[in-house]
Structures are given as C-alpha cells and as structure tokens.
C-alpha cells in the first residue's frame, strides 16, 4: 500500500504520513508539496525516510509531478495541500487580514489544486480511496443555537472567509468527481488542531490555543489571555491522523463528510489548568487589551467554535479521540522531547 499525501511537509499532513509508515513496515508514502522537508520534518521522518518519497512541486502544475506520481503505485490519497491564511493570537496579530494579501493565490491553491489532484486520481484504477482534508471553517462562524448539542455535518454551512469558501467549494467538487468517475471519496472537516509538528510553515503561520499555552508553560512565561472563557473543540494532530487512516481503512463509507474533533469544547481556562498540572508554578493573568498574548473573541462560542459532532466517524470506524487532558499532556511531553 502506498499513500500519497499532498501538503505532506506541513503540520497535520506530516503526522498523517508518519502514522501511515509507522503502522506497517512494508508501507510506503509519497509526499507532494511545493516545500521540501525542513529541519523539523527531516527529524520527524528520519526513522522511516527510506520508505518515503518527496516530490517538490506546485500542486497547480501537474506537468511537474504527474509523470513521477504515475510510477508510484498510489493506492490511497490524502489531499491536504492548502494555504491557511489565518492570523490570530496576540492583540496586534488579531488586527491583520492575511487573506487580503494574496486572495487569488488562496483560491487557486485550495480549489484548483484540488481539481488538479482529482483529475489525476480519477484515472487511477487501483486507487482505493480519496480523502479531502477540509475544515470547520465551512461552518457558520457563530451560532446557530444548537441547544448545547455538538455541531453536526448537516449543520449551518456558511463559510465567511476565502479559506472556508475554497474549502467548501473543494468538498463539492470532490463529491461531483466521486459521482462522475466512481471514486470512493470523502471530506473530513477538522476542528481546531494542535499537536506534534505544529509550527510555522510557508502556507500556515498560526497556532491554536493549546499550542501556545503548552509552549509558554514549558518556557516559564506568564500567560496573559484576554479572557478565560473563549472555547474551541481542540483535537491533537496525532488523533486526526488516526482518524484519517481509519477512514482509509473502512470497508465502506456511509457519508461524504465527516467531522474530526474531540467531540467537546474546552475553555482557555481549562487548558491553562491542564498546563498547571505539569508546570505547577505557571502564572496566568487575564489581560484585556494590547498586552494580551492570547486573544480569542469571547462572543464566539457556537458554530465552528463549539463542539463538533463526531458520531458519523464513530459509527463508520473504530476511531475514538483521546480525552482532552491526556492528549494535551502527551503534546507537552512531545515538545519537551523534540523541540529542544
């Protein structure tokens, strides 16, 4: 079995590729990414590097990669190549609109890159499954009121940003290609992902609250959130990788869209509390205004910011997310072992 992972030198996709190689000593993986392996990725893949092929090429230029891919015997694809133009974290960063800097590039890579990969995939008779990596950004940014229930896949889809719009459009294109060319394809909508390999890359320079809290705690910094109340469904990259592999393995997929999250929401205050269990002297001071170093909108508690319903993937696979605190502590351990 050979897995193709587009965008595989980045955050979540590098974890997917490594998980695929770790579970089977005979498995191979191919990464297609405009960026080559940076130092972190070289270290990450070192134990399995002999079974990994890296093709450095732009997803929008099939002439640069299709002939090489044709020879790889690809049996499954995880298409995660994307540009994630999000900027938030400190008060100054929260004021930026990074998608305004090159909007056409976002749409080209996120949507037309998907079209280019589907065009290649549809001519592969040995392909078992195509997984498109989408995002919770396809959902409404706040609300509607689900009466405290997790957000379902058939919930309020109303993307606001170019990123979310391009993701939803790619889901629909994936669905249509599946119908037209008899592809076994599905889209996964990721909640807020953090965890191993979460770092600034060419296409993504943004880190969710658990990443920031973990690093500040381990560095002995004072955490200054603008509030302890904002929430998110935070899921570790290792759990996301396991979920995607479970969908590749499933004999049958009963849905075209699957949420991947923890299935619950956590506040900034709860995550800081988890960090204090590992770093008892950790200081956290609520700091409204420009001096805050973690900024979240206190009004965003529903829609894409609340808990995600993960019943579909739990019905179709044996995958289950780890408890939030367990996953967060494992990430702190990973940082200590790998980022020194």
N, C-alpha and C positions, 0 to 999 in steps of 0.2 A: 504493500500500500504506500502510495506517495501522495503527500498532501501539498497543495500549492497554497501559500499564504501571501496575499498581496498586502503591502504595507508592513511586512513582517520584521523590519528592523526597528519598528517603533515600540510603543508601550504594550498594549494588550496583545497585539498580534505576535510579538516576540515570545510572549508567555504561551500563547496557543501553539506555536511551532515547537517550542521546547517540550511542552507537555506531550505532544504527539510523538516526539522522538524518545522521550523518557519511558513511555509505557510499553514500547516494543523495540527490542534491539535490532530487528530487521527492517523497521520502518525508515522511510526517507522523507525528507521535506525539501521543498523548493520555496525560496523567498523571492518575490518580485517587488522591488522597491527602488524608487529613484535614489534614495540614500543608501550608501553601503553600511556595513556594520561599524558603529562607533566603538569606543573602548569598552563601554558597558555591555554592548551586545556581543562583542568578541569574547568577553569574560563569561557572559551568560551562556553562550553556545559552545564554549571550549570543550566540554566533555562529550559533545555529540557532533562536533564540527565535521567529522569525516562522513557523516550521513546527511549533511546539509549543503544544498547548492544555493548560492546567492546570485541573482541576476539583477544588476544595477541598471535600471531603465525606467523611463517615464511611462506610466500606465496609459497615457494618451497616445503613445507611439508604438502600436503593435508591430511595426516593421523592426523595431529594436529588440523585441522579445519573443514574438510568436514562434519563429523558427526554432529557437532554443527550447522553448517550452514543449513544442511538438515532440521532442525526443525524450521527455522526462517520464512518460508513462503516468501522468497525473490521474489519480482515482477519486480525489475529492478536492474541493476548492473552498477556502475561507477568504472571502473578498473583504478586506478591511482597509485598503488604501484610501486615505481620506485626508482632507485638510480640516482641522478643528480650530476655527478662529474665535476662541473664547478667551477673554481676559477678565479675571476677577481674583480677588484675594486680599489686596491692600486697598485702601481708600483711593489712592491715585490710579491703580490699575482698573478699578471698577468704573472709572470715567471713560475708559477707552472704548472705541468701537472698532476692533481689529478687522471685522469683515468689510469695513468701508475702505480698507487699504488696497485690496485687490479682489473685488467681488466676483469678477468674471472667472478668475482662476479657481475660486471655491466651487462654482457651479460646474466648470469644466472637469475638474478632477473628481469631484464627488458624484456627479451624474454621468457625464460622458465617459469617465473612467470605468464606471460600472457597465455601461453599454459595450465598451471595447472588450471587457473581460467576458461578458455574457456572449458576445459574438464569437469569441474564441471557444468558450465552453460548449456551445451548442453543437459544435462539430466533433466533439469527443465522445464516441460511442461507449468508451469504458468508464466514463465519469459516473460515479455513484451518487454524489450529492454536491449541491452548491449552496453555501451558507453566505448570505449577505449580512454584513455587520452594520446594523442601523443604530439608532439612538433614541433615548427617551425624549430627545428634543423634538420629535414629531408630535408630541402631545402638547396640549394647551399649557401655557407657562404658569397658570394659576387657576385652580378650580377645574372642573366644576365640583360642587359639593357631592362627594360620593358617600356621605354619611359615615365617614371614617373607614370605609372599605378601601382595600388596595385598588390601584388603577388597573383596569382590565385592558387587554389589547384592543377590544372593541370600544374603548372609551373615547374621550373627546380628542380626536386627532385634529390639531390645528397649529401646525408649525409657524413660528413667528420669524425666526432668523433664516438667512440664506443657508446656513448649515442644516437646520431642521428641514427646510423646504427641499433641499437637494437630497437629503436622506429619504424623505417620504417619497419623492419622485422616483428615486432609485428602487425603493421597495416595489412600487407599482410596475416599473419596468421589469424587475426581476420576476414578478408574478406573471406578466404577459409573456416573457420569454419562456417561462416554465410551461405555460399553456400551449404556446406555438410549437415548441420544439421538444416537448415531453421530457423536460428536465425535472429532477427531484430537487426542488429549491425551496428555501425558507429564509425569512429575515429575522434577525434577533435584535431586539430593542434593549440596549444596555441602559441600566440605571447609572448612578454616579460611581465610576470605577476608580479605585486606587489600588496600590499594592506593588509587588515586585516589578521592577523595570519602569516604574513611573518616573519620568524625567523629561526635561525639555528636549524636544527634537525639532527638526526642520518644519514639520507640519503641525506640531502641537506644543504649545508653551503654556500649559495650565495644569494645576494640581488641585484636586479636591481637598476638602477639609481634613479627612483622616491623614492624608499625606503630610499636610502642613503641620498638623498637631503632632504627629509622630516625630517629624524631624526637629521641630522646635523643642519638644520634650527631651529628646536624646541629646540635643546640643546645649541643654541647660538654659534656653531662652525663656523669657516671660511671654506667655501667650496673651494677646490683647484682642479678643474678639469684640466686635461691635455689639454683640448680644449672644447670650447662651441659648436662645430659643429657636433660631432657624433650624430646619430639618432637611434631611435628604435620605434617600434609600442608597446607602453606600455598600458596595459589593467589591470584594477583593478580586484582583485580576486573575489569580490562581483559580478561584471559583468560577469566574467567567470562562476561562479556558476549559475547565472540566465540563461545563455546561455545553459549550460548543462541540466538544468532542462527543458528548453523549448524543447530541442531535445528529452528528455524522454517523454514529453507530446505529441509531434507531432503525429497526427494520422498516418502519412506516412512520411518516409524519402526518398527523391529522390536521395540521394548521399551517398557514402560510406565514404567520407572525407569532413570535414568542418573546415575551418579556424575560430578561435575565436580571435579577436583582437579589437583594436579601429577603424581600417579601415583607420588610418592616422599615420604619423610618427611625432615624436616630437624630437627636439634637446635638448641637455643638457642645453643650454642657455635658451630655453623656459621654461623648468621645473624649473630652478632656478628662472626665472621671476615669475612663479606661486607662488613659495615659498615666494618670497619677498612681494607679496601682503598680506600674512598672517604675515610675520615677516619683517617689513619694514627696520629694522637695519641689516638685513642679509648681510654678507660680502662674496663675491665670487671673487677669484683671479685666473686667468689662470696660471697654474704652470706646465710647462713641466718638465719631469724628475722624479727623485726618490721621490720628496717631494709632488707629486700629491696624493690626497686621493680619487679621482675618475678618473679611467683610462679607456678610450674607444679608439679603433683603429679608427682614423679619416678616414681611407680608406673604412671602412665597412658601406656602405650606401645602397646597393642593396641586393637582395636575402633575406635571413632570417632577415636581419637587417632593411629592409624597411617596408613600409606599407603593410598590409595583406588585400587581397580582402575578404570581408565578405558578398558578395552578396548571396551566397548559403544559409547560415543560415537565412539571412533576407528574403529570398524567402520562406523557409520552416517553419519558425516560426515568431512570432510577436516580438522576442527579438531585442533590439537595444542597443548598448553601450551608456553610458553617455558621454557627452563632456569631453575631457581630463582634462581641468582645474577643472571642477566640481568634477570629480572622485578623482583627486589629493587632492583637498581641503577637501573632505569628509574623505580621508585617514588621513590627518593631524589631523582632529578632532577626528578620532578613536584612533590614537596614544595618543593624549592628555588625552582621557577618559579611556584608557585601559592599557597603559604601564607605568603608574606612580607607 
